[in-house]
Amino acid sequence: MTYRAWFWGMFLASAWTVSWGTLSEARPRCGTLIQPAWESIFNGSDLSGWVVEGPASYTEGEQEKPNWFAEDGKIVCAGKGFGFLRFDRTFCDFTLHLEFRMSPNCNSGIGIRGDKYDPKKPDTRPSISGFEVQIFDDAGKTPDVHSSMSLYRYVAPQKNAIKPAGEWNVVEITARGPRIRVVLNGELVQDVDQSRIAEIRNKPLCGYISVQNHGHRVEFRNVWIRDLTTLASAPAKRCGLLARLIARWRSRAVCR
């Protein structure tokens, strides 16, 4: 058998098995991508897996207190000084779910695809090295590039859907390739293709997730992530050779 005959034989076999797979609703199609599971990245009791960047503590009277701590299933920022709490793992394509509650006049944010923050290097802030999804106590105000859920200093949200200080807000941020979508309290507030905006076109497609200490108390809970970078596929044994190769390539895709 010639190499060409072998190749086309394998190709046709793969195509036939993929087509056959579509005939049975009881079996997933060969190469079908399966939605990844949600993963909790905050255990509710301590800050395992997280790194404090900036001042880790402050002094009140004669007591030294932590700037970041876990309490009653929440991540709490005491709001002294400036810095970040960074989850110590990078992500490329993902959906991040979390809830937050602000104090009056709160200014905070959610960093995505950022670098490690070095207080001596301002350009390592998530809003510069990656993106900051702004958190601000500005309910009812006209949105701009500094409003809640803006891609801070670059893109204003489509609407202001923030709830006022003292109430819990629910946000989901999906970053997939150059597209960033933000849903706040059930309302789509950002749907951006960064490749179409000159100022942010070259921002990274991978990086760290963080939350910000900007001098105000803020609380976070139910912090979940769905990693969309490495997608599993249907069982390879039900697929032909070509479909198996494609499925393997997809399942091993990693951010670089």
KOLSEKOL-657538 format. One record per residue (C-alpha): residue number from 1; residue in three letters; x, y, z. Coordinates in nm, 2 decimals, padded with zeros to 4 digits. Layout:
# residues N
pos; code; east; north; up
NUM; ala; X; Y; Z;
...
***
This chain:
# residues 256
pos; code; east; north; up
1; met; 00.00; 00.00; 00.00;
2; thr; 00.14; 00.34; -00.09;
3; tyr; 00.16; 00.62; 00.16;
4; arg; -00.10; 00.82; -00.03;
5; ala; -00.35; 00.53; -00.03;
6; trp; -00.29; 00.48; 00.35;
7; phe; -00.34; 00.85; 00.42;
8; trp; -00.67; 00.88; 00.22;
9; gly; -00.79; 00.55; 00.38;
10; met; -00.73; 00.69; 00.73;
11; phe; -00.89; 01.02; 00.63;
12; leu; -01.21; 00.86; 00.50;
13; ala; -01.23; 00.63; 00.80;
14; ser; -01.20; 00.93; 01.03;
15; ala; -01.46; 01.12; 00.83;
16; trp; -01.70; 00.82; 00.84;
17; thr; -01.66; 00.77; 01.21;
18; val; -01.72; 01.13; 01.28;
19; ser; -02.04; 01.12; 01.07;
20; trp; -02.14; 00.79; 01.23;
21; gly; -02.11; 00.96; 01.57;
22; thr; -02.36; 01.22; 01.47;
23; leu; -02.63; 00.96; 01.41;
24; ser; -02.65; 00.85; 01.77;
25; glu; -02.78; 01.11; 02.01;
26; ala; -02.67; 00.88; 02.30;
27; arg; -02.30; 00.93; 02.21;
28; pro; -02.11; 01.26; 02.20;
29; arg; -01.97; 01.35; 01.86;
30; cys; -01.61; 01.27; 01.80;
31; gly; -01.40; 01.58; 01.88;
32; thr; -01.69; 01.75; 02.05;
33; leu; -01.56; 02.00; 02.31;
34; ile; -01.70; 01.94; 02.66;
35; gln; -01.77; 02.24; 02.88;
36; pro; -01.51; 02.25; 03.16;
37; ala; -01.62; 02.23; 03.52;
38; trp; -01.63; 02.53; 03.76;
39; glu; -01.34; 02.54; 04.01;
40; ser; -01.35; 02.72; 04.34;
41; ile; -01.03; 02.93; 04.38;
42; phe; -01.12; 03.05; 04.73;
43; asn; -01.17; 02.78; 04.99;
44; gly; -01.38; 03.01; 05.22;
45; ser; -01.15; 02.97; 05.53;
46; asp; -00.80; 03.10; 05.44;
47; leu; -00.61; 03.26; 05.16;
48; ser; -00.43; 02.95; 05.03;
49; gly; -00.33; 02.99; 04.67;
50; trp; -00.33; 03.37; 04.69;
51; val; -00.04; 03.62; 04.72;
52; val; -00.06; 03.96; 04.89;
53; glu; 00.11; 04.23; 04.68;
54; gly; 00.17; 04.56; 04.85;
55; pro; 00.12; 04.61; 05.22;
56; ala; 00.02; 04.29; 05.39;
57; ser; -00.06; 04.46; 05.72;
58; tyr; -00.13; 04.79; 05.89;
59; thr; -00.10; 04.93; 06.24;
60; glu; -00.41; 05.03; 06.44;
61; gly; -00.32; 05.17; 06.78;
62; glu; -00.06; 04.92; 06.91;
63; gln; -00.20; 04.63; 06.70;
64; glu; -00.08; 04.50; 06.37;
65; lys; -00.37; 04.38; 06.15;
66; pro; -00.38; 04.21; 05.82;
67; asn; -00.49; 04.40; 05.51;
68; trp; -00.63; 04.08; 05.36;
69; phe; -00.80; 03.80; 05.55;
70; ala; -01.07; 03.53; 05.52;
71; glu; -01.38; 03.57; 05.74;
72; asp; -01.72; 03.40; 05.73;
73; gly; -01.66; 03.26; 05.38;
74; lys; -01.54; 03.59; 05.24;
75; ile; -01.22; 03.75; 05.13;
76; val; -01.20; 04.08; 05.31;
77; cys; -00.98; 04.37; 05.22;
78; ala; -00.94; 04.61; 05.52;
79; gly; -00.85; 04.89; 05.27;
80; lys; -00.53; 05.03; 05.41;
81; gly; -00.27; 05.14; 05.16;
82; phe; -00.26; 05.02; 04.80;
83; gly; -00.20; 04.68; 04.65;
84; phe; -00.35; 04.35; 04.53;
85; leu; -00.44; 04.00; 04.63;
86; arg; -00.33; 03.78; 04.34;
87; phe; -00.43; 03.42; 04.27;
88; asp; -00.10; 03.25; 04.21;
89; arg; -00.18; 03.08; 03.88;
90; thr; -00.21; 03.22; 03.53;
91; phe; -00.51; 03.18; 03.30;
92; cys; -00.56; 03.25; 02.93;
93; asp; -00.92; 03.18; 02.83;
94; phe; -01.16; 03.16; 03.12;
95; thr; -01.49; 03.27; 03.29;
96; leu; -01.44; 03.42; 03.63;
97; his; -01.74; 03.44; 03.87;
98; leu; -01.74; 03.63; 04.19;
99; glu; -01.96; 03.84; 04.42;
100; phe; -01.84; 04.16; 04.59;
101; arg; -01.98; 04.41; 04.84;
102; met; -01.84; 04.76; 04.87;
103; ser; -01.81; 05.00; 05.15;
104; pro; -01.93; 05.37; 05.09;
105; asn; -01.72; 05.55; 04.83;
106; cys; -01.53; 05.23; 04.76;
107; asn; -01.27; 05.21; 04.48;
108; ser; -01.14; 04.86; 04.39;
109; gly; -01.11; 04.64; 04.09;
110; ile; -01.06; 04.29; 03.94;
111; gly; -00.74; 04.23; 03.76;
112; ile; -00.73; 03.99; 03.47;
113; arg; -00.44; 03.88; 03.25;
114; gly; -00.21; 04.09; 03.45;
115; asp; 00.15; 04.06; 03.56;
116; lys; 00.29; 04.01; 03.91;
117; tyr; 00.26; 04.35; 04.08;
118; asp; 00.58; 04.52; 04.20;
119; pro; 00.52; 04.85; 04.40;
120; lys; 00.84; 04.99; 04.26;
121; lys; 00.71; 04.94; 03.90;
122; pro; 00.38; 05.11; 03.83;
123; asp; 00.35; 04.95; 03.49;
124; thr; 00.30; 04.61; 03.66;
125; arg; -00.04; 04.72; 03.79;
126; pro; -00.31; 04.50; 03.63;
127; ser; -00.47; 04.80; 03.47;
128; ile; -00.15; 04.86; 03.28;
129; ser; 00.01; 04.52; 03.23;
130; gly; -00.33; 04.36; 03.17;
131; phe; -00.68; 04.48; 03.24;
132; glu; -00.86; 04.61; 03.55;
133; val; -01.24; 04.56; 03.56;
134; gln; -01.32; 04.86; 03.78;
135; ile; -01.53; 04.84; 04.10;
136; phe; -01.66; 05.18; 04.21;
137; asp; -01.94; 05.30; 04.43;
138; asp; -02.11; 05.50; 04.16;
139; ala; -02.46; 05.36; 04.13;
140; gly; -02.69; 05.57; 03.91;
141; lys; -02.41; 05.77; 03.75;
142; thr; -02.34; 05.80; 03.37;
143; pro; -02.08; 05.54; 03.27;
144; asp; -01.73; 05.64; 03.15;
145; val; -01.38; 05.49; 03.13;
146; his; -01.35; 05.51; 03.51;
147; ser; -01.69; 05.37; 03.60;
148; ser; -01.78; 05.04; 03.76;
149; met; -01.71; 04.76; 03.51;
150; ser; -01.51; 04.98; 03.28;
151; leu; -01.19; 04.83; 03.14;
152; tyr; -01.03; 05.09; 03.35;
153; arg; -00.90; 05.40; 03.15;
154; tyr; -00.98; 05.23; 02.82;
155; val; -01.34; 05.12; 02.76;
156; ala; -01.65; 05.25; 02.93;
157; pro; -01.93; 04.99; 03.02;
158; gln; -02.24; 04.98; 02.81;
159; lys; -02.45; 05.07; 03.11;
160; asn; -02.41; 05.12; 03.49;
161; ala; -02.56; 04.81; 03.65;
162; ile; -02.38; 04.84; 03.99;
163; lys; -02.57; 04.81; 04.31;
164; pro; -02.48; 05.07; 04.59;
165; ala; -02.25; 05.01; 04.88;
166; gly; -02.37; 04.75; 05.13;
167; glu; -02.54; 04.53; 04.86;
168; trp; -02.39; 04.22; 04.70;
169; asn; -02.30; 04.24; 04.33;
170; val; -02.25; 03.94; 04.10;
171; val; -02.01; 03.96; 03.81;
172; glu; -01.90; 03.71; 03.55;
173; ile; -01.60; 03.80; 03.33;
174; thr; -01.53; 03.58; 03.02;
175; ala; -01.20; 03.63; 02.84;
176; arg; -01.16; 03.42; 02.53;
177; gly; -00.89; 03.52; 02.29;
178; pro; -00.91; 03.89; 02.23;
179; arg; -01.28; 03.90; 02.33;
180; ile; -01.38; 04.01; 02.68;
181; arg; -01.74; 04.00; 02.81;
182; val; -01.86; 04.12; 03.14;
183; val; -02.20; 04.05; 03.29;
184; leu; -02.29; 04.24; 03.61;
185; asn; -02.60; 04.15; 03.80;
186; gly; -02.74; 03.98; 03.49;
187; glu; -02.67; 04.27; 03.26;
188; leu; -02.42; 04.26; 02.98;
189; val; -02.20; 04.56; 03.04;
190; gln; -01.89; 04.48; 02.83;
191; asp; -01.85; 04.30; 02.50;
192; val; -01.51; 04.40; 02.36;
193; asp; -01.28; 04.27; 02.09;
194; gln; -00.94; 04.41; 02.20;
195; ser; -00.79; 04.35; 01.86;
196; arg; -01.02; 04.62; 01.72;
197; ile; -00.91; 04.89; 01.97;
198; ala; -00.57; 05.04; 01.91;
199; glu; -00.49; 05.12; 02.28;
200; ile; -00.55; 04.76; 02.40;
201; arg; -00.47; 04.56; 02.09;
202; asn; -00.14; 04.44; 02.22;
203; lys; -00.23; 04.36; 02.57;
204; pro; -00.16; 04.00; 02.68;
205; leu; -00.40; 03.71; 02.63;
206; cys; -00.28; 03.53; 02.94;
207; gly; -00.19; 03.64; 03.29;
208; tyr; -00.30; 03.65; 03.66;
209; ile; -00.63; 03.72; 03.83;
210; ser; -00.63; 03.96; 04.12;
211; val; -00.85; 04.19; 04.34;
212; gln; -00.75; 04.53; 04.44;
213; asn; -00.69; 04.72; 04.77;
214; his; -00.74; 05.09; 04.68;
215; gly; -00.79; 05.23; 05.03;
216; his; -01.14; 05.11; 05.10;
217; arg; -01.29; 04.80; 05.26;
218; val; -01.44; 04.56; 05.01;
219; glu; -01.55; 04.19; 05.04;
220; phe; -01.55; 03.91; 04.79;
221; arg; -01.71; 03.57; 04.80;
222; asn; -01.80; 03.27; 04.58;
223; val; -01.49; 03.30; 04.37;
224; trp; -01.51; 03.05; 04.09;
225; ile; -01.33; 03.00; 03.76;
226; arg; -01.40; 02.79; 03.45;
227; asp; -01.07; 02.74; 03.26;
228; leu; -01.16; 02.75; 02.89;
229; thr; -00.80; 02.71; 02.77;
230; thr; -00.77; 02.34; 02.79;
231; leu; -01.09; 02.19; 02.66;
232; ala; -01.15; 01.81; 02.69;
233; ser; -01.31; 01.63; 02.40;
234; ala; -01.53; 01.33; 02.35;
235; pro; -01.38; 00.98; 02.41;
236; ala; -01.11; 00.92; 02.14;
237; lys; -01.19; 00.55; 02.11;
238; arg; -01.51; 00.65; 01.93;
239; cys; -01.33; 00.86; 01.68;
240; gly; -01.12; 00.79; 01.37;
241; leu; -00.75; 00.87; 01.35;
242; leu; -00.79; 01.23; 01.22;
243; ala; -01.05; 01.32; 01.47;
244; arg; -00.84; 01.17; 01.75;
245; leu; -00.54; 01.38; 01.64;
246; ile; -00.75; 01.70; 01.64;
247; ala; -00.91; 01.62; 01.97;
248; arg; -00.56; 01.56; 02.12;
249; trp; -00.43; 01.89; 01.98;
250; arg; -00.73; 02.08; 02.13;
251; ser; -00.70; 01.91; 02.47;
252; arg; -00.33; 02.00; 02.49;
253; ala; -00.37; 02.36; 02.39;
254; val; -00.21; 02.58; 02.65;
255; cys; -00.15; 02.95; 02.68;
256; arg; 00.19; 03.07; 02.58;
***
